[in-house]
Amino acid sequence: MPQPEGPSKQASPKLEDLVSKITELNLLEVAELSDLLKRRLNLPDAPIMAMGVAPAAAAPPPEVCIKLYKILIWVIPIFVSILFTKL
């Protein structure tokens, strides 16, 4: 697992416990966690890649974008880390 950059910041025990539990998940559990977070935060399903050409959709409301951003900034590195540690 890559080492974090920059100075170490002491996290709360609650967050340390959460990170420890998340990093122990397998890929299926990470996918289930992602689905659960989307439902709990009422985030719409977004296709990864559209097939063919479709008209541009309206942008989602800012609060949806903020929720999604907050999830993705920690979920994507976890997915990548878990993927490479499970290979």
Summary of the structure (lengths in Angstrom):
residues: 87
radius of gyration: 15.8
end to end distance: 12.4
largest distance: 48.0
contacts: 145
relative contact order: 0.15
helix: 57%
strand: 0%
